[in-house]
Amino acid sequence: MSAPATAPPTAPAPPAAPSLGKDLLGLEGLTRAQIELVLDTAAPLRAVSERAIKKVPTLRGQTVVNLFFEASTRTRVSFEFAEKRLSADTVSIASAGSSVSKGETLVDTARNLEAMKIDTVVIRHGSSGAARFLAERIDSTVINAGDGTHEHPTQGLLDLLTLRDRFGALDGRRVCIVGDVLHSRVARSNVFGLQALGAEVAVCGPRSLLPNAVDALGVKVFDRVEAAIEWAEALNVLRLQLERMQAGYIPSVREYNRVFGVTRERLERAPRDLLILHPGPMNRGVEIDSDVADGPHSVILDQVTNGVAVRMAVLYLLAGGRPDLAEAARGPA
């Protein structure tokens, strides 16, 4: 009697492609693979903005509502460009003039919009946690465009893409975030994203503008901007939020510039050329001088360009787009 045939060994299943899930609420907790998924998808989609006809049909039939309950120019316009370049139908709503100004709750506003069969909500709100609060109560995809002092994930992702364009891999690269870390949602997203990609991260600013538990973030802390410049390979300079300074966080704007301003004179004493980033809008002559913001090492306008590409990638992936088809999704040149 012949021996029974044995089943041929099966090849192991390929690892599942990372997914962002239903929503993008922050970079805290995202894996390196998830962050690289967005950056790798943004790279080919960036080419859409370089074409004569800056539009592809990728999200045709999808409806995106932009709920901006805080003033914003750069982020709101960047999202709107990203949505329109993917051919989504878009509606933008500000709190002034909406039913929110008449006392309607955030959830009721979103649920009424959802009843009109929308697909995605992009929300910017002054309260930390507003994006998560909404995401847990509606079925539509929610993208956090900045919530209070919590996170600003797409800003963090575009900063990462800008740094990766210049440095390649970020493993071991040294990035210092300078300024008002206490009130900055950009700082938190940068810290989480940079650490996930293997960079060393530091913060620098007056102790009154650093969180009490800053050490728990796993970052170096510099009290002098000169020391930060000597250590870092890139500085991400934060806006001094002048509207909050009446609370006495600093002696004066002039004093802040004298002690913590990123100036050409300070950069000339650095041991290496530094990349200069700023999430905008800038207070020229306060946290950064004009000849630095407009100088040869500034990548501030690259950040703005990358913002559209990153938001296209996030919209594309959350709508179920396959990352391996992003190159094809951008269409012919």
C-alpha positions, 0 to 999 in steps of 0.5 A: 500500500502506498503512503498517503499523500501529504499536503504540500506546505503552504507558503506563509501569508504575506503580512497585512498592509497597515491601515489607518482605520476609520479615523485619523485623530492623532499620531500618538499610538500610530505605528511606524508602518502606519506613518510611513504608509501616509508618507509613501502615499503622499509622495506620488500624490504630490505630483498631482499639484505639479500638473497643468490640470490639478485634479484626479477622479480618485474620490469622485462621489465622496462628500467631505464636510469641513467643520472649522470652529476655529480660525484657520487659513492655511489648514482649511485651504490646504484641506480644501485643495486636497479634497478638490484635487481628488474630485470630492464634493466639499462643504465648508462650515464655520461656527459663525453663521452656522446652527452652532452659533444658535446653540446646536451641539457639535454632535447634533450638527454632525448627525444632521450633516451625516443624515445628508449622506456624507462620508468624511468630516474634517474638524478643527475645534478649540477643545482638546478631544473634540475630534475623538468625541465626534468620531465615537458618535458618528459613522463617518470618517473623522479627520482631526485638523487640530483640537485645542492643545492636543494634536494636529496630526496632518501638520505633524505628518507634513513636517515628517514628510518635509524632513524625510525629503531632506534627510532620507530616513529619520533614524537618529536624526536630531530635531528640536522643537523651539518655543511655546510647547505648552499650548502647541498641538503641533509639538505633540504630533511632532514628538509622537511622529518623530519618535515613531520614525526613530528620530531624537527629539528635544524641546526648547523654551521658557519653562513657563511654556513647557508642559509640567510633565515634559520629561514624560514625553521622552525628549531632551529639554534645553533652556537655552536656544544656543544649546539647542542649535548646537545639538540639533540638525533641524529646528521646528520653530513654533509660533508664540501664541500672542493671544495667550501671552496676557496671562504672563507666561513671558516678561515681554515679546521683546525679551522672548526674542532676545532670549529664544528668538531664532536669529541669523546671528545665532545660526551662524555660530551653529556647528552645522547647517540646520533645516528650519521649519515653522508651522505658521503663521509666523511672528517675524521678529519674535520667534523667528527673524525674516532672514532665517524664515526666508533664508537658504535653510528654510523649508517652510514653503516646502511644508506648505506644499507637502501639506496638500499632498499629505492631506490627499494621502490621508483622505485617499487612505481613509476612503479605502484607497490601496497604497500600492495603487497611489501611483496609478491614482495620480493618473497620467502627467 
